[in-house]
Amino acid sequence: EEPGYRYQGRRIVGSVTLFNYNFTNRQVATQTYVGNLPVSTTINEGGQTTRGVDMEIGSAPIWHFSPYASFEYLHATLDNNFRVGNDYLPTKGKTAVESPHYQVSLGLTYDDGRIFGNFNLKYMSGQYATFMNDEKMPAQVHSDMTIGAYLPSVGFLKKPKFQLNFINLWDSHYLSGIAAVLPNANATRGMNGTSIASAGSPTYYIASGFTVAAQLSTGF
């Protein structure tokens, strides 16, 4: 279910959306290794209930500036215990993997018809990498920026533009995502009383450092 409200005025545009999802046999993307080669696969984590709210607001240009902001609250939980061999990990009620509780994004765009640019700042809270919630990827904050100029048309080159993209503006060192999700990072007592060994250590993607990329584009 997704009820919501959208507002569109002369200057302000915004929306609020509530959502409630119920998954059965949800497939979680992950990686495993065959020899030394990473292979994409999925894990059936069982049922999952996901609820939350999305909010966003933006404005029409004010002196060529257009601000934007968005917010999301996410509450995602596992509905079943996870089977390992002849026992079950007590995962029912745990927070789902790859499900940050909070995400905030702020943006500002400038465009006067000659010069343009934008700045984006994003915050994402930590997210679990195991069904048992015994290993977590830290929260992250990073920003990107673009500046550029519209160039005059020349011959068959129509409306060319040049821009510089500044990626990871503050050179933040953070993990950008979870590569391999696992059931448990630590040995755990199962629901039937057996000791379930650690499934290993989750792996992560490392975000790139500060990068500047130039781009020249045109129409014909």
Backbone as a ProteinNet text record, in pm:
[ID]
protein_1_A
[PRIMARY]
EEPGYRYQGRRIVGSVTLFNYNFTNRQVATQTYVGNLPVSTTINEGGQTTRGVDMEIGSAPIWHFSPYASFEYLHATLDNNFRVGNDYLPTKGKTAVESPHYQVSLGLTYDDGRIFGNFNLKYMSGQYATFMNDEKMPAQVHSDMTIGAYLPSVGFLKKPKFQLNFINLWDSHYLSGIAAVLPNANATRGMNGTSIASAGSPTYYIASGFTVAAQLSTGF
[TERTIARY]
84.1	0	87.5	43.9	118.5	23.3	-28.3	-106.9	-14.8	-55.3	30.8	-43.7	25.8	-29.4	76.2	35.5	127.1	73.5	162.7	124.4	208.1	143.3	214.2	157.9	232.4	191.2	271.7	260	334.7	484	520.6	661.7	709.6	621.7	661.8	599.9	679.2	632.6	678.7	587.6	624.4	533	575	492.9	528.9	432.2	450.2	388.1	463.3	414.8	440	335.1	347.4	348.9	425.1	426.4	429	368.5	362.3	371.9	485.1	507.2	518.3	463.1	479.9	533.2	654.8	720.4	713.7	698.8	709.3	826	914.6	1032.3	1111.9	1147.2	1222.2	1363.4	1405.5	1537.8	1633.8	1742.1	1841.6	1964	2000.3	2117.3	2245	2337.6	2463.2	2570.3	2689.2	2799.2	2854.9	2898.1	2972.3	3095.4	3181.5	3304.1	3312	3342	3372.3	3520.7	3599.4	3743.8	3777.3	3843.5	3875.2	3787.9	3684.4	3601.1	3469.7	3434.2	3305.5	3191	3084.5	2967.5	2842.8	2758.5	2634.4	2533.1	2461.7	2359.7	2255.1	2160.5	2058.2	2040.8	1991.3	1955.4	1808.2	1734	1593.7	1588.3	1556.6	1556.5	1420.8	1321.6	1188.1	1102.1	1009	917.5	981.7	932.5	981.9	867.9	858	761.1	837.1	800.3	871.2	770.7	796.8	706.4	788.1	727.7	800.3	730.3	805.8	752	860.3	821.2	907.9	851.7	938.4	897	997.3	947.9	1037	972.1	1056.5	1006.8	1110.4	1062.2	1150.4	1080.5	1154.2	1094.4	1132.9	1052.2	1086.9	1205.1	1277.8	1395.9	1364.9	1449.5	1444.2	1579.2	1581.3	1708.3	1801.7	1742.5	1812.7	1852.5	1821.3	1852.5	1727.6	1743	1631.7	1674.5	1624.2	1659.1	1571.4	1623.6	1551	1590.9	1495.7	1525.6	1436	1489.4	1410	1449.2	1355.8	1376.6	1303.1	1365.5	1297.3	1321.7	1215.5	1226.3	1182.3	1263.6	1237.8	1244	1141.2	1138.2	1108.6	1213.2	1200.9	1244.6	1160.4	1191.6	1167.8	1241.9	1226.5	1109.7	1032.9	913	935.9	1052	1076.9	1216.7	1234.6	1368.1	1434.9	1567.1	1641.5	1697.2	1666.1	1708.5	1854.3	1929.3	2067.2	2078	2095.8	2099.1	1966.9	1972.5	1851.4	1805.6	1858.2	1821.7	1787.2	1751.1	1711.3	1782.2	1834	1883.1	1763.7	1767.9	1653.7	1648.5	1612.3	1615.1	1478.9	1372.8	1240.3	1238.6	1194.5	1189.8	1316.1	1422.4	1545.5	1524.9	1608.5	1603.8	1657.9	1589.8	1632.8	1767.2	1843.6	1972.9	1951.5	2054.4	2053	1931.7	1893.9	1773.6	1805.1	1867.6	1897.4	1769.3	1766.5	1645.2	1620.3	1728.6	1712.3	1796.7	1738.3	1811.5	1768.2	1865.7	1837.7	1919.6	1857.3	1926.9	1892.6	1995.2	1977.2	2043.8	1977.1	2032.7	2006	2092.8	2075.4	2124.5	2036.4	2068.2	2067.5	2161.2	2167.4	2171.6	2093.5	2093.4	2038.4	2127.1	2081.2	2079.4	2089.6	2089.7	2227.8	2328	2467	2556.3	2539.5	2615.9	2518.1	2560.7	2475.3	2561.2	2495.2	2565.1	2468.4	2515	2432.4	2523.1	2467.8	2536.8	2440.5	2489.4	2406.5	2479.8	2408	2460.6	2367.6	2424.2	2340.7	2392.3	2297.3	2326.8	2246.3	2312.1	2243.8	2289.3	2192.9	2228.4	2283.6	2339.2	2399.1	2297.7	2348.2	2260.8	2327.3	2245.8	2298.7	2339.4	2445	2496.6	2469.6	2407.1	2374.1	2230.2	2168	2030.5	2021	2129.3	2131.2	2161.6	2186.6	2218.4	2342.7	2440.1	2562.7	2681	2656.8	2757.4	2685.1	2737.7	2667.3	2762.6	2716.8	2791.5	2766.8	2870.7	2851	2770.7	2718.8	2649.9	2747.6	2694.6	2779.6	2723.8	2814.5	2779.8	2873.7	2818.6	2903.9	2832.4	2908.5	2850.7	2915.5	2842.1	2888.9	2852.5	2925.6	2897.8	2930	2853.2	2875.3	2870.6	2963.3	2956.5	2983	2920	2937.9	2887.5	2903.3	2861.6	2803.1	2700	2644.9	2729.2	2765.7	2850.8	2768.6	2813.5	2739	2745.3	2639.1	2634.7	2733.8	2800.9	2899	2874.2	2835.7	2811.6	2704.2	2739.2	2641.7	2638.9	2719.4	2717.8	2612.9	2508.1	2395.9	2395.8	2396.7	2389	2491.2	2618	2718.5	2729.1	2775	2797.4	2917.8	2983.9	3101	3072.9	3109.4	3087.7	3198.4	3218.9	3311.2	3230.3	3255.3	3186.4	3283.7	3247.5	3328.1	3258.5	3317.7	3258.8	3326.2	3244.6	3295.2	3377.1	3309.4	3372.5	3465.7	3428.7	3510.2	3610.8	3621.7	3710.1	3679.4	3549.9	3507.4	3546	3591.4	3626.7	3511.8	3437.9	3320.8	3293.7	3213.5	3168.4	3039.4	3033.8	2919.7	2808.6	2836	2732.2	2781.9	2687.4	2718.4	2727	2841	2858.9	2806	2846.1	2806.2	2732.5	2603.1	2519.3	2532.4	2537	2549.8	2444.3	2413.7	2316.7	2366.1	2492.6	2545.4	2696.8	2748	2892.4	2956.4	2876.8	2926.8	2856.5	2922.7	2858.8	2734.8	2626.2	2496.6	2428.5	2357.6	2278.2	2147.5	2120.6	2000.5	1874.9	1760.4	1632	1617.1	1682.5	1675.4	1791	1873	1977.1	2114.5	2129.6	2261.7	2342.5	2474.4	2562.3	2582.6	2541.1	2553.6	2676.3	2774.8	2901.9	2882.3	2979.1	2978.1	2979.3	2901.3	2899.4	3013.2	3094.9	3206.4	3188.3	3255.7	3248	3186.7	3085.5	3030.3	3138.6	3120.9	3214	3139.7	3216.3	3156.5	3222.3	3151.9	3208.4	3269.6	3387.6	3454.6	3428.7	3382.9	3354.4	3482.5	3473	3589.7	3621.9	3747.4	3788.3	3746.3	3796.7	3764.4	3807.7	3714	3739.4	3684.1	3758.3	3710.2	3704.2	3588.8	3571.7	3516.6	3578.9	3532.5	3444.3	3344.1	3250.9	3213.1	3220.7	3180.5	3074.8	2958.3	2850.1	2784.8	2716.9	2651.1	2537.5	2446	2342	2375	2301.6	2328.5	2199.1
-119.2	0	124.1	225.5	350.6	469	516.8	640.6	761	872.6	989.6	1116.1	1227.7	1358.4	1435.5	1494.1	1572.1	1714.5	1812.5	1953.3	2018.4	2094.3	2166.6	2306.7	2402.4	2541.6	2616.6	2748	2829.5	2824	2815.5	2817.3	2687.8	2622.4	2508.1	2379.2	2273.2	2139.1	2045.1	1960.7	1868.7	1748.2	1646.5	1526.1	1453.8	1381.5	1292.9	1159.2	1051	917.7	821.2	752.9	644.9	513	415.6	287.3	172.3	63	-59.2	-177	-249.9	-363.9	-491.3	-598.1	-729.1	-825.9	-876.4	-967	-1110.1	-1204.1	-1346.2	-1403	-1476.4	-1531.8	-1422.7	-1320.2	-1209.4	-1254.7	-1223.5	-1260.1	-1142.6	-1167.7	-1064.3	-1087.3	-986	-997	-997.7	-1085	-1094.6	-1150.6	-1168.4	-1226.9	-1348.3	-1445.7	-1557.1	-1577.3	-1666.5	-1689	-1832.2	-1847.7	-1977.3	-1973.3	-2040.8	-2022.9	-1883	-1804.9	-1665.7	-1566	-1615.8	-1529	-1497.4	-1366.9	-1330.9	-1362.7	-1420.8	-1458.4	-1402.1	-1336.9	-1282.2	-1393.1	-1386.4	-1485.2	-1419.6	-1497.2	-1444.3	-1538.6	-1483.2	-1560.7	-1537.2	-1643.6	-1631.1	-1606.7	-1483.5	-1450.2	-1476.7	-1522	-1544.6	-1421.3	-1403.3	-1289.4	-1161.5	-1048.3	-918.2	-817.2	-737.1	-627.9	-496.4	-408.2	-281.4	-167.4	-73.8	40.8	168.3	279.6	404.8	520.4	629.1	750.7	818	869.9	950.4	1091.8	1191	1330.5	1404.5	1489.9	1571.9	1706.3	1807.5	1941.7	2014.3	2092.9	2170.4	2298.8	2388	2514.9	2550.7	2635.2	2694	2787.1	2822.9	2908.2	3040.9	3076	3203.7	3270.6	3377.8	3439.4	3332.4	3244	3135.9	3018.3	3022.3	2912.7	2829.8	2695.8	2605.8	2507.1	2523.2	2429.9	2305	2197.9	2071	1997.6	1925.4	1844.9	1721.8	1611.1	1488.6	1416.8	1337.5	1263.2	1130.6	1025.5	895.9	830.6	777.6	692.4	552.6	452	314.8	221.6	140.5	39.2	-94.7	-175.3	-303	-415.2	-515.3	-624.8	-760.2	-860.5	-996.7	-1063.8	-1142	-1205.5	-1350.5	-1406.2	-1548.5	-1568.8	-1681.1	-1724.5	-1788.1	-1775.3	-1819.8	-1959.1	-2050.3	-2188.4	-2208.1	-2274.2	-2315.2	-2461.8	-2550.9	-2694.7	-2740.3	-2803.5	-2850.7	-2756.9	-2636.9	-2540.9	-2407.3	-2310.2	-2179	-2069.3	-1970.9	-1850.9	-1768.5	-1709.9	-1630.4	-1491.7	-1488.3	-1362.3	-1292	-1358.3	-1296.2	-1169.5	-1059.3	-930.8	-847.5	-906	-830.5	-731.1	-627.6	-531.2	-594.4	-571.8	-628	-569	-649	-601.3	-492.9	-411.2	-306	-215.1	-184.8	-104.4	7.5	116.6	228.3	292.3	322.8	383	523.6	599.4	738.6	769.3	846.9	902.8	1047.9	1137.1	1279.4	1329.4	1404.9	1460.6	1609	1691.6	1834.9	1872.8	1954.6	1993.5	2139.2	2197.9	2336.5	2344.6	2392.7	2404.1	2550.8	2588.4	2724	2715.4	2800.3	2802.3	2937.2	3018.4	3148.8	3153.9	3035.3	3028.8	3036.1	3077.3	3082.7	2993.1	3007.6	2929.7	2840	2718	2629.7	2550.6	2496	2414.4	2355.9	2256.6	2199.8	2142	2137.9	2082.4	1987.8	1867.8	1768.8	1716.5	1707.4	1653	1540.9	1424.4	1310.2	1245.8	1214.4	1139.6	1010.1	898.6	769.2	702.4	663.1	599.9	459.9	399.6	267.4	161.9	51.5	-57.3	-190.9	-286.5	-417.1	-497.8	-579	-664.5	-811.3	-843.2	-981.9	-989.2	-1103.7	-1122.7	-1117.8	-1155.5	-1153.9	-1015	-917.6	-780.7	-775.7	-865.5	-864.5	-804.4	-744	-660.6	-553.4	-432.1	-317.5	-229.3	-182.2	-84.9	53.3	132.6	263.8	360.4	464.5	572	643.3	712.9	783.2	921.7	1014.7	1150.1	1183.8	1226.3	1264.9	1368.1	1434.4	1539.3	1539.1	1587.1	1601.1	1740.9	1788.1	1921.4	1923.3	2001.6	2020.2	2169.5	2217.2	2353.2	2346.1	2436.3	2431.5	2557.3	2558.9	2674.8	2628	2699.7	2675.9	2752.8	2686.9	2748.1	2783.4	2881	2917.8	2806.2	2792.8	2693.6	2732.5	2631.2	2653.2	2550.2	2596.9	2506.3	2404	2276	2171	2133.2	2199.2	2174.5	2265.1	2205.1	2280.8	2276.5	2396	2410.9	2324.9	2335.6	2259.4	2312.4	2228	2272.9	2199.7	2269.1	2214.1	2212.5	2102.5	2097.4	2019.2	2053.9	1983.4	1916.1	1787.1	1710.8	1682.7	1725.5	1702	1593.2	1475.1	1358.1	1336	1309.5	1294.3	1417.9	1529.5	1661.1	1674.1	1613.6	1626.1	1512.7	1429.1	1312.4	1228.1	1204.6	1123.6	977.9	913.2	771.8	691.4	621.5	549.4	426.7	336.2	219	256.4	232.7	278.5	174	48.5	-53.9	-187.8	-281	-415.6	-508.7	-574.6	-667.4	-805.6	-858	-993.5	-988.6	-1019.6	-1030.4	-1172	-1185.7	-1317.2	-1335.6	-1461	-1484.1	-1433.6	-1466.9	-1427.3	-1413.7	-1310.5	-1287.7	-1351.9	-1378.3	-1439.8	-1572.7	-1663.4	-1789.4	-1759.8	-1831.6	-1801	-1929.5	-1922.5	-2035.9	-2039.4	-2150.9	-2163.6	-2183.4	-2176	-2190.9	-2330.1	-2430.6	-2567.7	-2600.9	-2498.9	-2517.4	-2551.4	-2570.9	-2603.2	-2475	-2489.4	-2376.3	-2362.8	-2249.1	-2224	-2137	-2191	-2121.4	-1995.3	-1906.3	-1785.6	-1822.5	-1748.2	-1771.1	-1697.2	-1624.9	-1549.6	-1401.2	-1321.6	-1176	-1116.6	-1030.3	-962.5	-880.9	-857	-772	-648.6	-544	-414.2	-350.9	-254.8	-172.6	-47.3	-10.2	109.1	223.2	335.2	450.6	507.5	560.8	624.5	754.7	794.7	920.6	1039.7	1156.8	1279.5	1266.5	1297.2	1283	1405	1452.6	1559.9	1505.8	1519.5	1471.2	1584.3	1606.5	1708.6	1643.5	1717.2	1662.4	1771.4	1735.4	1826.4	1754.5	1816.8	1752.8	1853.3	1800.9	1888.3	1813.5	1890.3	1835.6	1859.1	1793.6	1808.2	1840.7
0	0	0	-76.4	-85.4	-93.3	19.1	15.8	26.7	-33.7	-27.7	-65.2	-53.5	-89.4	-167.5	-277.6	-361	-373.3	-354	-366.6	-475.6	-562.5	-667.8	-678.3	-622.7	-630.1	-733.1	-731.2	-828.1	-800.6	-675.9	-638.6	-573.3	-498.9	-417.7	-471.5	-477.5	-513	-401.7	-354.7	-247.8	-243.4	-171.4	-157.1	-28.8	22.8	137.8	100.6	115.2	79.2	194.1	236.8	334.3	257.1	305	234.6	333.9	291.7	371.4	275.4	280.4	191.6	275.3	223	286.1	182.3	205.1	111.8	164.3	73.8	105.3	25.2	92.7	25.1	-47	28.9	-31.3	-64.9	-188.2	-236.3	-214	-141.6	-113	-202	-278.5	-366.3	-282	-317.8	-245.7	-338.8	-284.8	-361.6	-288.2	-364.9	-310.5	-397.9	-357.8	-435	-484.1	-611	-670	-702.2	-618.9	-626.9	-579.2	-663.1	-629.3	-704.7	-772.3	-854.5	-783.5	-770.3	-710.9	-806.4	-752.9	-832.4	-765.1	-841.9	-788.2	-765.7	-653.5	-622.5	-532.2	-483.2	-392.5	-274.4	-163.6	-45.1	-17.6	5.2	43.3	193.9	233	375.1	440.7	364.5	419.7	405.7	498.8	491.7	544.3	494.2	540.6	536.4	640.4	646	643.4	551.4	532.6	537.4	628.4	643.6	657.4	617.4	633.4	566.1	553.2	492.9	410.1	294.1	207.6	200.6	215.1	202.7	114.9	28.5	-52.4	-81.3	-98.2	-126.8	-212.3	-305.8	-392	-433.1	-492.7	-532.2	-674.3	-735.3	-864.6	-843.8	-950.1	-934.2	-864.1	-767.3	-697.1	-719.5	-801	-843.3	-900.8	-980.9	-1052.5	-963.7	-834.8	-743.4	-716	-715.6	-687.1	-576.7	-455.2	-348.1	-350.8	-291.9	-287.2	-158.8	-99.7	19	18.9	68.3	81.3	209.6	261.3	385.5	375.9	426.8	432.9	568.4	625.5	743.9	702.2	736.3	694.2	814.6	830.7	936.3	868.6	851.4	780.5	874	893.7	985.2	918.6	967.3	918.6	989.6	914.1	968.9	1008.9	974.5	1001.7	1058.9	1126.7	1164.9	1043.5	1035.8	917.4	941.7	851.5	868.3	830.1	918.8	892.7	932.2	835.7	864.6	923.4	1041.6	1108.9	1219.6	1221.9	1325.8	1260.6	1343.3	1293.8	1372.1	1301.3	1366.6	1413.2	1534.1	1584.3	1520.3	1393.7	1319	1313.1	1355.7	1349.6	1433.8	1372.1	1441	1425.2	1370	1346.6	1232.3	1231.2	1121.7	994.2	883.2	754.5	712.7	637.3	587.6	482.1	463.9	361.2	375	499.2	525	623.8	577.9	668.6	719.8	849.5	907.4	853.4	826.6	785.2	661.8	572.1	458.9	440.6	428.2	409.1	291.4	204.5	88.9	75.3	56	34.4	-96.5	-175.4	-304	-335.3	-415.2	-459.7	-604.1	-692.9	-835.2	-877.1	-962.9	-1017	-1169.5	-1236.5	-1383.4	-1429.8	-1490	-1540.1	-1692.6	-1754	-1899.4	-1960.4	-1881.5	-1927.7	-1842.2	-1710.4	-1612.9	-1536.4	-1507.4	-1429.2	-1330.2	-1232.4	-1133.7	-1034.3	-961.2	-854	-745.8	-627	-510.5	-440.2	-406.4	-338.5	-216.1	-105.3	19.8	63.9	96.3	134.4	262.1	349.8	472.5	469.5	504.8	514.7	644.1	726	852.5	828.3	932.2	920.4	879.6	824.8	782.6	810.8	851.5	889.6	767.6	786.8	679.8	706.9	821.1	855.2	905	883.6	929.9	1082	1151.7	1297.7	1353.9	1267.2	1310.9	1399	1370.6	1450.8	1375.6	1259.5	1194	1113.4	1121.3	1064.4	984.4	869.9	791.2	849.2	876.5	939.6	853.4	919.5	848.2	756.2	657.6	561.2	530.8	506.5	461.8	346.7	235.4	123	36.9	-47	-131.2	-268.5	-366.6	-504.2	-554.5	-652.4	-707	-856.1	-930.5	-1073.8	-1105	-1186.1	-1238.7	-1388.6	-1463.7	-1607.9	-1676.5	-1807.6	-1886.2	-2018.8	-2064.2	-2196.8	-2298.7	-2405.6	-2507.5	-2630.9	-2710.5	-2831.7	-2935.9	-3012.5	-3119.6	-3228.8	-3282.5	-3389.2	-3498.9	-3617.6	-3729.1	-3693.7	-3708.8	-3680.5	-3531.8	-3448.7	-3304.3	-3240.4	-3188.7	-3134.3	-2981.6	-2922.8	-2777.2	-2702.4	-2736.9	-2661.6	-2518.7	-2427.6	-2290.7	-2232.2	-2142.2	-2074.5	-1925.4	-1858	-1713.8	-1644.5	-1517.4	-1430	-1320.2	-1300.8	-1197	-1083.1	-964.2	-844.6	-762.7	-760.1	-695.1	-560.3	-457.9	-320.6	-283.7	-281.9	-271.2	-151.8	-39.1	82.4	96.8	-4.4	2.2	125.6	149.4	264.2	242.7	347.6	340.4	401.5	316.8	366.4	279.5	333.6	259.8	189	58.3	-20.4	-32.6	3.7	-7.9	43.3	56.4	104.5	-15	-31.9	-144.3	-109.7	6.9	46.5	179.3	175.1	294.8	350.2	483.6	546.2	656.2	690.6	799.2	934.4	971.2	1101.5	1094.1	1160.9	1163.9	1286.1	1391.1	1513.2	1537.3	1608.2	1645.7	1730.4	1703	1765.2	1808.4	1922.5	1968.3	1889.2	1822.5	1741.2	1823.8	1758.6	1826.7	1887.9	1828.6	1881.5	1975.1	2007.3	2106.5	2054	1924.1	1870.7	1849.8	1847.5	1822	1671.7	1617.2	1473.9	1451.8	1380.5	1360.4	1276	1288.1	1205.8	1058	978.7	833.8	764.2	841.7	784.6	809	732.4	744.7	619.1	633	515.8	446	318.4	244.1	194.1	164.2	134	11	-46	-152.3	-89.4	-134.5	-84.4	-182	-129.8	-216	-273.3	-392.8	-454.3	-381.8	-387.6	-326.4	-410.3	-372.2	-444.6	-591.2	-680.2	-824.2	-897.7	-995.7	-1082.7	-1225.1	-1288	-1424.7	-1511.2	-1625.6	-1720	-1826.1	-1869.1	-1968.1	-2068.1	-2195.8	-2304.2	-2386.4	-2402.8	-2477.6	-2570.7	-2671.7	-2768.6	-2836.1	-2892.5	-2976.8	-3122.4	-3211.3	-3355.1	-3429.2
[MASK]
++++++++++++++++++++++++++++++++++++++++++++++++++++++++++++++++++++++++++++++++++++++++++++++++++++++++++++++++++++++++++++++++++++++++++++++++++++++++++++++++++++++++++++++++++++++++++++++++++++++++++++++++++++++++++++

